[in-house]
Amino acid sequence: MPTTEMVLPKRPQAALPPNFSWQQVATAILKATDISEVIEFRKRLAALSAYLVRREDKEAARRNWLLCARRIGELLGPVEFGQRTDLEPSLISEGSIGKDDRYRFRLLAENWDIAEQLINEGTLSQSAIITAIERQRRQDGTNPITLPEDIDLRHCAAADLDIEANSVDLILTDPPYGANYIGTWADLAKLAFRVLRPSGILVAYSGQMFVREALAALSEQLEYVWLAAIVHDGAFFQLRKHKIQVAWKPLLVFGQPPLSIDHEWIDTLDVGRREKTYHGWQQAEAEAAYIVEAFTVPSDLVIDPFLGGGTIAAACRNLGRRFVGCDIDPTRVDRAKERLA
């Protein structure tokens, strides 16, 4: 019989069994070695809290619910550059634990001394505890917001970018536009299929003229998610052939199955302004920051195989994401390094 069955009622009930012990629940949680079992503990504790009558039982259920988060974080293990222990794809596809929660659970496990002090003082809100931990880590200089070793810029073509398979959380990139670059989309699709982890996301800027070819190439390797848009303040170029004043740009969103997007995001962005300081085709950093925050959490790995002016790298540096980028033009790589120094 699973440990869960032994220490927690299978169905929520207001009156706990006579031999019930909250200490026994806590001990069982901390001894668990199977993430699925701890997830089950957490679900039952959440359901039980709604039925319990005594205040001390409600608080004990909440404390043990938080203890489950700590134990899951311990079982997931720490995040390291280039290597990350993660849930099995089956657990991701079932929606058992989202990416945001995986970040929070790891943070609780690594900073349980702070969490425990807050819990003992009566703070039982997970979000409040996470906020306090992040604030403390920023004050101590330990929060990974700007870590130079987490930014890796390389001189190579996208097709030659050497990245560990199934290790990337987000590819955010702006490939070159035009008829001469249609083949680039096939290279990007192959790279994404190889390096994206299950539920990883690809977001790529695209011109309108060859968006059909881009969509076809990406669909060969990945699962289509959506066609989003960057909206500009007024027309930014004229398509004279069809007399169009173009005021938006497509964002192609694809994913590596099984897909699991953890929170809502807006598919029409107008958060940025035109920025051409570092590259003639440069996109706005505010746009990149929104996309990075929408699909990743701190310490996730983001790559950009068409580095250009380093805008996406800058957004990742400021948001505490690990980043690997490359460009075929060495002068662009050098300029991006200057920007991020």
C-alpha positions as CSV (number, residue, x, y, z in Angstrom):
1,M,0.0,0.0,0.0
2,P,1.4,3.4,-0.9
3,T,2.6,5.6,2.0
4,T,-0.1,8.1,1.1
5,E,-2.9,5.6,1.8
6,M,-1.4,4.9,5.2
7,V,-1.2,8.5,6.6
8,L,-3.8,10.5,4.7
9,P,-7.5,9.8,4.1
10,K,-8.3,9.0,0.5
11,R,-11.4,11.2,0.6
12,P,-11.7,14.6,2.3
13,Q,-13.4,14.5,5.7
14,A,-14.0,17.0,8.5
15,A,-13.3,14.5,11.3
16,L,-9.8,13.0,11.1
17,P,-9.3,9.3,12.2
18,P,-8.5,8.9,16.0
19,N,-5.0,7.6,15.3
20,F,-4.2,10.4,12.8
21,S,-0.9,12.3,13.3
22,W,0.3,15.4,11.4
23,Q,3.8,14.6,12.4
24,Q,3.5,11.2,10.7
25,V,2.3,13.0,7.5
26,A,5.3,15.3,7.6
27,T,7.7,12.4,8.2
28,A,6.2,10.4,5.3
29,I,6.5,13.4,2.9
30,L,10.2,13.9,3.7
31,K,10.9,10.2,3.3
32,A,9.1,9.9,-0.1
33,T,11.4,9.2,-3.0
34,D,8.8,9.2,-5.8
35,I,7.7,12.6,-7.1
36,S,4.3,11.1,-8.1
37,E,3.6,10.1,-4.5
38,V,4.5,13.6,-3.2
39,I,2.2,15.1,-5.8
40,E,-0.6,12.9,-4.5
41,F,0.2,14.0,-1.0
42,R,-0.1,17.6,-2.1
43,K,-3.5,17.0,-3.9
44,R,-5.0,15.3,-0.9
45,L,-3.8,18.0,1.5
46,A,-5.4,20.7,-0.7
47,A,-8.7,18.9,-0.8
48,L,-8.6,18.0,3.0
49,S,-8.0,21.7,3.9
50,A,-11.5,22.6,2.5
51,Y,-13.2,20.2,4.8
52,L,-11.3,20.5,8.1
53,V,-13.1,22.3,10.9
54,R,-10.4,23.0,13.5
55,R,-8.1,25.9,12.8
56,E,-5.0,24.0,13.9
57,D,-5.8,21.2,11.5
58,K,-6.2,23.6,8.6
59,E,-2.9,25.3,9.4
60,A,-1.2,21.9,9.8
61,A,-2.5,20.8,6.4
62,R,-1.2,24.0,4.9
63,R,2.2,23.5,6.4
64,N,2.5,20.0,5.1
65,W,1.2,21.2,1.7
66,L,4.2,23.6,1.7
67,L,6.5,20.7,2.9
68,C,5.4,18.8,-0.2
69,A,6.6,21.7,-2.4
70,R,10.0,21.5,-0.6
71,R,10.3,17.7,-1.1
72,I,9.5,17.9,-4.8
73,G,12.1,20.6,-5.2
74,E,14.6,18.3,-3.4
75,L,13.8,15.4,-5.7
76,L,14.0,17.6,-8.8
77,G,17.5,18.7,-7.7
78,P,19.3,22.0,-8.3
79,V,19.5,23.9,-11.6
80,E,22.9,24.1,-13.1
81,F,24.1,25.6,-16.3
82,G,24.0,23.1,-19.2
83,Q,22.4,20.4,-17.0
84,R,19.0,20.1,-15.3
85,T,17.1,17.3,-13.7
86,D,13.5,17.5,-14.7
87,L,10.2,15.6,-14.6
88,E,9.4,12.8,-16.9
89,P,7.5,13.9,-20.1
90,S,4.5,11.9,-18.9
91,L,4.2,14.0,-15.8
92,I,4.5,17.2,-17.8
93,S,1.8,16.1,-20.3
94,E,-0.5,15.3,-17.4
95,G,-0.1,18.8,-16.1
96,S,1.0,17.5,-12.7
97,I,3.6,20.3,-12.2
98,G,3.9,23.3,-14.4
99,K,7.2,25.1,-15.1
100,D,6.5,27.9,-12.7
101,D,5.9,25.5,-9.9
102,R,9.1,23.6,-10.7
103,Y,11.0,26.9,-10.2
104,R,9.1,27.7,-7.0
105,F,9.7,24.2,-5.6
106,R,13.4,24.3,-6.3
107,L,13.6,27.7,-4.7
108,L,11.8,26.5,-1.5
109,A,14.1,23.4,-1.3
110,E,17.3,25.5,-1.6
111,N,16.0,28.2,0.9
112,W,14.0,26.2,3.4
113,D,15.5,28.0,6.3
114,I,13.9,31.2,5.2
115,A,10.6,29.5,4.4
116,E,10.5,27.7,7.7
117,Q,11.1,30.9,9.7
118,L,8.2,32.6,7.8
119,I,5.9,29.5,8.4
120,N,6.7,29.5,12.1
121,E,5.8,33.2,12.2
122,G,2.4,32.4,10.6
123,T,3.0,33.0,6.9
124,L,1.4,30.1,5.1
125,S,1.0,31.6,1.6
126,Q,3.4,30.0,-0.9
127,S,3.5,33.1,-3.1
128,A,4.3,35.4,-0.1
129,I,7.1,33.0,1.0
130,I,8.6,32.8,-2.6
131,T,8.5,36.6,-2.8
132,A,10.3,36.9,0.5
133,I,13.0,34.3,-0.6
134,E,13.6,36.2,-3.8
135,R,13.9,39.5,-2.0
136,Q,16.4,38.0,0.5
137,R,18.4,36.5,-2.3
138,R,18.6,39.8,-4.1
139,Q,19.8,41.5,-1.0
140,D,22.4,38.8,-0.4
141,G,23.5,38.9,-4.0
142,T,22.7,35.2,-4.5
143,N,19.7,35.5,-6.8
144,P,20.7,34.6,-10.3
145,I,19.6,37.8,-12.1
146,T,22.8,38.8,-13.8
147,L,25.4,36.0,-14.0
148,P,27.9,36.6,-16.8
149,E,28.7,32.8,-16.9
150,D,25.2,32.2,-17.9
151,I,25.5,34.1,-21.2
152,D,27.3,32.3,-24.0
153,L,27.8,34.1,-27.4
154,R,29.3,32.1,-30.3
155,H,30.4,32.7,-33.9
156,C,28.8,30.0,-36.0
157,A,25.9,29.3,-38.3
158,A,22.6,28.3,-36.7
159,A,22.9,24.8,-38.3
160,D,26.2,24.4,-36.5
161,L,25.2,25.5,-33.1
162,D,26.3,22.8,-30.6
163,I,23.7,22.5,-27.9
164,E,22.8,19.4,-25.8
165,A,19.8,17.6,-27.1
166,N,16.5,18.1,-25.2
167,S,18.0,20.9,-23.0
168,V,16.4,24.1,-24.2
169,D,13.3,25.7,-22.7
170,L,12.8,28.5,-25.3
171,I,14.1,29.4,-28.7
172,L,13.4,33.1,-29.4
173,T,14.9,34.3,-32.6
174,D,14.6,36.7,-35.5
175,P,15.9,34.9,-38.7
176,P,16.7,36.9,-41.8
177,Y,13.8,37.7,-44.1
178,G,13.6,37.4,-47.9
179,A,13.6,34.8,-50.7
180,N,17.3,34.1,-50.3
181,Y,16.8,32.9,-46.7
182,I,13.8,30.5,-47.0
183,G,16.1,27.5,-46.5
184,T,17.0,29.0,-43.1
185,W,13.6,27.9,-41.7
186,A,14.4,24.3,-42.3
187,D,17.7,24.6,-40.4
188,L,15.9,26.3,-37.6
189,A,13.2,23.6,-37.5
190,K,15.8,20.8,-37.3
191,L,17.7,22.6,-34.6
192,A,14.6,23.2,-32.6
193,F,13.5,19.5,-32.9
194,R,16.8,18.4,-31.6
195,V,17.4,20.8,-28.7
196,L,14.0,21.7,-27.3
197,R,13.0,19.7,-24.2
198,P,9.5,18.2,-24.0
199,S,7.0,21.2,-23.8
200,G,9.8,23.6,-25.0
201,I,8.7,26.5,-27.1
202,L,10.0,28.2,-30.3
203,V,9.0,31.8,-31.0
204,A,10.3,33.3,-34.2
205,Y,9.8,36.7,-35.8
206,S,8.9,36.5,-39.5
207,G,8.3,38.7,-42.5
208,Q,4.9,38.4,-44.1
209,M,5.9,37.6,-47.6
210,F,7.3,34.2,-46.9
211,V,5.4,33.3,-43.7
212,R,3.7,30.4,-45.6
213,E,7.1,28.8,-46.3
214,A,8.2,29.4,-42.7
215,L,5.1,27.8,-41.2
216,A,5.5,24.8,-43.5
217,A,9.1,24.2,-42.6
218,L,8.5,24.5,-38.8
219,S,5.4,22.2,-39.1
220,E,7.6,19.4,-40.4
221,Q,9.4,19.1,-37.1
222,L,7.2,20.8,-34.4
223,E,3.7,21.2,-33.2
224,Y,1.9,24.5,-34.3
225,V,0.8,26.6,-31.3
226,W,-0.2,30.0,-32.7
227,L,0.4,33.0,-35.0
228,A,0.9,36.0,-32.8
229,A,1.7,39.6,-33.8
230,I,4.0,42.5,-33.0
231,V,2.0,45.7,-33.6
232,H,3.8,48.9,-34.5
233,D,2.8,52.5,-33.8
234,G,2.0,53.3,-37.4
235,A,3.2,51.7,-40.6
236,F,6.9,50.8,-40.6
237,F,7.1,49.9,-44.3
238,Q,5.1,49.9,-47.5
239,L,4.5,46.8,-49.6
240,R,4.1,48.7,-52.8
241,K,3.1,45.6,-54.9
242,H,-0.2,45.3,-53.0
243,K,-0.4,48.9,-51.8
244,I,-0.2,47.8,-48.1
245,Q,0.8,50.0,-45.2
246,V,2.3,47.3,-43.0
247,A,1.9,48.0,-39.3
248,W,2.5,44.5,-37.7
249,K,4.9,41.6,-37.8
250,P,4.1,37.9,-37.3
251,L,5.4,35.9,-34.4
252,L,5.4,32.1,-35.2
253,V,4.9,30.0,-32.1
254,F,5.6,26.3,-32.1
255,G,6.3,23.7,-29.5
256,Q,7.9,20.3,-28.7
257,P,5.2,17.8,-27.7
258,P,3.9,17.1,-25.2
259,L,3.0,20.8,-24.9
260,S,2.4,22.3,-21.5
261,I,2.1,26.2,-21.4
262,D,1.8,27.1,-17.8
263,H,0.1,30.5,-17.8
264,E,-1.7,32.9,-20.0
265,W,0.0,35.2,-22.5
266,I,-1.1,37.9,-24.9
267,D,-0.8,37.1,-28.6
268,T,-0.7,40.8,-29.8
269,L,2.2,42.8,-28.5
270,D,2.7,46.5,-28.6
271,V,5.0,46.9,-25.6
272,G,8.1,47.9,-27.4
273,R,9.4,50.8,-29.6
274,R,11.7,50.8,-32.5
275,E,15.3,50.2,-31.5
276,K,18.2,50.1,-34.0
277,T,21.2,50.9,-31.8
278,Y,23.0,47.6,-32.2
279,H,21.6,46.2,-35.5
280,G,19.7,47.4,-38.5
281,W,17.1,44.7,-38.0
282,Q,17.1,44.9,-34.3
283,Q,13.8,44.2,-32.4
284,A,12.7,45.9,-29.2
285,E,14.1,44.6,-25.9
286,A,10.7,45.0,-24.2
287,E,9.1,42.6,-26.7
288,A,11.8,40.0,-26.1
289,A,11.5,40.5,-22.3
290,Y,7.7,39.8,-22.4
291,I,8.2,36.7,-24.5
292,V,11.0,35.4,-22.3
293,E,8.9,35.9,-19.1
294,A,5.8,34.4,-20.7
295,F,7.5,31.1,-21.6
296,T,10.3,30.6,-19.0
297,V,11.3,31.0,-15.4
298,P,14.6,32.2,-13.9
299,S,17.5,29.8,-14.8
300,D,15.7,28.3,-17.8
301,L,17.8,28.0,-21.0
302,V,17.0,30.3,-23.9
303,I,18.8,30.2,-27.2
304,D,18.9,32.5,-30.2
305,P,20.6,31.1,-33.3
306,F,20.4,34.4,-35.1
307,L,22.0,36.7,-32.5
308,G,22.1,40.0,-34.4
309,G,22.4,42.8,-32.0
310,G,22.0,40.7,-28.9
311,T,18.6,42.0,-27.9
312,I,17.3,38.6,-26.7
313,A,20.6,38.0,-24.9
314,A,20.2,41.3,-23.1
315,A,16.6,40.5,-22.0
316,C,17.8,37.1,-20.7
317,R,20.6,38.6,-18.8
318,N,18.3,41.1,-17.1
319,L,15.7,38.4,-16.3
320,G,18.1,35.8,-14.9
321,R,17.8,33.3,-17.8
322,R,20.6,31.2,-19.1
323,F,21.4,32.1,-22.7
324,V,23.3,30.7,-25.7
325,G,23.3,32.6,-29.0
326,C,25.2,32.6,-32.2
327,D,25.6,34.6,-35.4
328,I,27.4,33.9,-38.7
329,D,28.8,37.4,-38.7
330,P,31.7,37.7,-36.2
331,T,31.4,41.5,-36.0
332,R,27.8,41.1,-34.7
333,V,29.0,38.7,-32.0
334,D,31.7,41.1,-30.9
335,R,29.1,44.0,-30.8
336,A,26.7,41.9,-28.8
337,K,29.5,41.1,-26.3
338,E,30.2,44.8,-25.9
339,R,26.5,45.4,-25.2
340,L,26.4,42.7,-22.6
341,A,29.7,43.4,-20.9
